[in-house]
Amino acid sequence: MFRIDSITEADAQGRVKEVYDELKDSLGMVPNVFKVLSIWPRGLELYVEMIKGTMFADTRLTRAVKEMIAATVSKINQCNYCLNHHTNFMTLYGISPAVSEQIVSDPQSADISEAEKRLLAYVEKVTRHACKVADTDVDGLKEIGWSHEEILEATLVASLFNAINRFVDALGVLPEA
């Protein structure tokens, strides 16, 4: 299934089984992005907590904006597994399928607010050249209405998905059957 061993749902025991059961209760399934982490139970727990704390938690950014960020990062990184999931999640969280596709194709011409376009441009810079992010980039987001907390969140969501994209692709994670 992956380039490394993993624990199937049928073979899960102990904490891995507990985490799998929690995922099934909340998501209706155990996504492959989590199964690939199963041979390191603590790593599995940490990533589940990070996803819950960033994507599922009620925070300053809406779930739709977080999904825009996840899809944008995944598109830039050419991570098809994450791109497919988060394009679908954009639709699930209130963005029309047409606008979701626009965001994935070209966020700057998508039918979203100017503030969202600027945030996605920032996320792109974080993804491609984080070392080149400057005070002016962050100041521009503040000037258009993004709060310090929202900028922090956007940066963390982008960073998280850069990490997830890397291990998903490196370990050969494919879409669920």
Number of C-alpha atoms within 10 A of each C-alpha: 14 15 11 11 13 18 16 16 15 7 9 17 13 8 14 23 18 13 20 22 17 15 16 13 11 10 10 10 14 19 16 19 23 19 20 23 24 24 15 12 14 13 13 21 17 12 16 18 13 16 14 12 12 19 20 13 13 11 14 14 18 15 20 18 18 23 25 26 29 30 29 28 29 27 21 15 18 14 21 18 19 26 22 14 15 24 24 18 20 25 17 14 14 11 20 14 14 11 18 24 18 16 25 21 13 11 22 17 12 18 15 15 10 13 16 20 18 18 26 23 17 23 26 19 16 20 20 15 10 14 9 10 14 9 8 9 15 17 13 15 19 15 10 13 11 21 15 13 12 18 19 14 18 25 18 16 22 26 19 18 22 20 11 18 25 15 16 21 18 11 16 15 24 16 13 11 4
